[in-house]
């Protein structure tokens, strides 16, 4: 009996050591060779990655590069940590994916900003999704974290880097809760949203404190001389149906600090800050704003209160205003 137990212990020890060798040495090397082929078969050619560790509780990837141009890849990230459990994998569930140092490069073309080499088609003319779109995901990822990351916009004349931070949780396969921080020009824009995949809707809040208005306009290719200078803050809430696309509720507040605009001898002066408030009421948008004072060849004050913009069936403006 003792001999049998000793042999059993030796066999189990040998199998354990062999399993550890497979997990720590063989499997990472196998995945490093197979992942690029799997990615190419899925329409993502040029994938290179370093598999550091694969274990029973998670996997650790080193640098991941996507793109056939090694000098300027479309996507690069410094590290990816994947947390899971054996029972979770059997149920197609991953606990968390943390991506660090991701860099996504978008190039400007006649069609707009594009990630060259990625198989993303143009958006449908019917909106974000059709009536019968299936929102079910093949894998339940409970959490995703994106840190120290950026989106790089490249055109012929300039390069703009947009820092991005993201945290998302998926408590069920029908719901995603997340927060995202974008930092254009070093000023954070914060978004908190909840996506209901069953109801095909998204709701949330977005806001920023003080963004340079003309810098933002230049980034969006809007003529800067048509806008006043100053720093803009805003906050808004929204509730949007995706299929079909419909804004079900929303309100917002826009604040422009130190506003200044001057053209052809006509100057905008007046209250600081300049404030605009808007709220969706059914199929109409109610707007209130600070009076606008202008001086020059023509001087006066434009005061508008309880303005109403009717969206459907025909756009129409109504309200009280004086000059």
Order of alpha helices (4+ residues) and beta strands (2+ residues): alpha-alpha-beta-beta-beta-beta-alpha-beta-beta-beta-beta-beta-beta-beta-beta-beta-beta-alpha-beta-beta-beta-beta-beta-beta-beta-beta
